[in-house]
Amino acid sequence: MNKYHYPSVAVDIILEKDDNLLLVLRKKDPFKGSLAIPGGFVNEGERVEDAARREMLEETNLNIELVDILGVYSAPNRDPRGHVVSIVFIAKIISGNVTAGDDADSFEWLSIADMIKNRRVAFDHIKIIEDYREWKKSKGTFWSSKQSE
Amino acid sequence: MNKYHYPSVAVDIILEKDDNLLLVLRKKDPFKGSLAIPGGFVNEGERVEDAARREMLEETNLNIELVDILGVYSAPNRDPRGHVVSIVFIAKIISGNVTAGDDADSFEWLSIADMIKNRRVAFDHIKIIEDYREWKKSKGTFWSSKQSE
């Protein structure tokens, strides 16, 4: 994490298949035991799009293609570790089968409704998924303080 | 700038009026004497959308409304000072008249064609403007390694 008074940069990836989203059950804090969209931090010298593909391959063993940017989420309190700016991509699977990686106990495919209604969800990922539901209807891009219509 | 091996975060803002883009003639290095889209760095604890509005007000004296995110540009060589991830917003003017601020000698309203053909342009802002031209036709979002159609 960045201790030097600049925001850190992360990527999160929305992957939907057969009306379900790929989610990770976090095995580490923050939000241990909660569901989250897969993602991780961007390294210096790494393009954000490459970080998204790398994280998905590392965490889930999936090769993905990036379809669109849903939005950029940067509310300073969205991550208890510090100020993290997350670029959220929408992706589709090119190849691979989901297997658990270093950062997650397990994966689940859940519908948006099930995710929102029934489970503990990490960070601001409920807001992100609500924005994604809006995106499916009318595209557009989103950010932390933008209200979904 | 960030010396501690994390990418820095910046915002740039595309503002079009009467078929012209608002550009700044840079009075500082890097790219002193070149044209650029207005923008600047995001502070820790500041949302990217707030940074975009603040930078425009500081640099140009314009109050803006954010319309969409064009893309996120993060090629590690795009800024000679280090790895800068830039979130590019498309905006429209709410109020104000353009006046020069701290970071720019002067402003110009230039057509996209004039910008691309005739002038020195800073950073990867030619690529950004080409993506914006594509966005005007068919929307979508863009990143450094994505090819415009």
Boltz contact constraints between the chains, C-beta under 6 A:
constraints:
  - contact:
      token1: [A, 2]
      token2: [B, 6]
      max_distance: 6.0
  - contact:
      token1: [A, 4]
      token2: [B, 4]
      max_distance: 6.0
  - contact:
      token1: [A, 5]
      token2: [B, 44]
      max_distance: 6.0
  - contact:
      token1: [A, 6]
      token2: [B, 2]
      max_distance: 6.0
  - contact:
      token1: [A, 6]
      token2: [B, 8]
      max_distance: 6.0
  - contact:
      token1: [A, 6]
      token2: [B, 44]
      max_distance: 6.0
  - contact:
      token1: [A, 7]
      token2: [B, 9]
      max_distance: 6.0
  - contact:
      token1: [A, 7]
      token2: [B, 42]
      max_distance: 6.0
  - contact:
      token1: [A, 7]
      token2: [B, 44]
      max_distance: 6.0
  - contact:
      token1: [A, 8]
      token2: [B, 6]
      max_distance: 6.0
  - contact:
      token1: [A, 9]
      token2: [B, 7]
      max_distance: 6.0
  - contact:
      token1: [A, 9]
      token2: [B, 85]
      max_distance: 6.0
  - contact:
      token1: [A, 42]
      token2: [B, 7]
      max_distance: 6.0
  - contact:
      token1: [A, 44]
      token2: [B, 5]
      max_distance: 6.0
  - contact:
      token1: [A, 44]
      token2: [B, 6]
      max_distance: 6.0
  - contact:
      token1: [A, 44]
      token2: [B, 7]
      max_distance: 6.0
  - contact:
      token1: [A, 44]
      token2: [B, 83]
      max_distance: 6.0
  - contact:
      token1: [A, 45]
      token2: [B, 76]
      max_distance: 6.0
  - contact:
      token1: [A, 45]
      token2: [B, 83]
      max_distance: 6.0
  - contact:
      token1: [A, 47]
      token2: [B, 74]
      max_distance: 6.0
  - contact:
      token1: [A, 47]
      token2: [B, 75]
      max_distance: 6.0
  - contact:
      token1: [A, 47]
      token2: [B, 144]
      max_distance: 6.0
  - contact:
      token1: [A, 48]
      token2: [B, 72]
      max_distance: 6.0
  - contact:
      token1: [A, 48]
      token2: [B, 74]
      max_distance: 6.0
  - contact:
      token1: [A, 49]
      token2: [B, 143]
      max_distance: 6.0
  - contact:
      token1: [A, 49]
      token2: [B, 145]
      max_distance: 6.0
  - contact:
      token1: [A, 68]
      token2: [B, 141]
      max_distance: 6.0
  - contact:
      token1: [A, 69]
      token2: [B, 141]
      max_distance: 6.0
  - contact:
      token1: [A, 72]
      token2: [B, 48]
      max_distance: 6.0
  - contact:
      token1: [A, 72]
      token2: [B, 87]
      max_distance: 6.0
  - contact:
      token1: [A, 74]
      token2: [B, 47]
      max_distance: 6.0
  - contact:
      token1: [A, 74]
      token2: [B, 48]
      max_distance: 6.0
  - contact:
      token1: [A, 75]
      token2: [B, 47]
      max_distance: 6.0
  - contact:
      token1: [A, 76]
      token2: [B, 45]
      max_distance: 6.0
  - contact:
      token1: [A, 83]
      token2: [B, 44]
      max_distance: 6.0
  - contact:
      token1: [A, 83]
      token2: [B, 45]
      max_distance: 6.0
  - contact:
      token1: [A, 85]
      token2: [B, 9]
      max_distance: 6.0
  - contact:
      token1: [A, 87]
      token2: [B, 72]
      max_distance: 6.0
  - contact:
      token1: [A, 141]
      token2: [B, 68]
      max_distance: 6.0
  - contact:
      token1: [A, 141]
      token2: [B, 69]
      max_distance: 6.0
  - contact:
      token1: [A, 143]
      token2: [B, 49]
      max_distance: 6.0
  - contact:
      token1: [A, 144]
      token2: [B, 47]
      max_distance: 6.0
  - contact:
      token1: [A, 145]
      token2: [B, 49]
      max_distance: 6.0
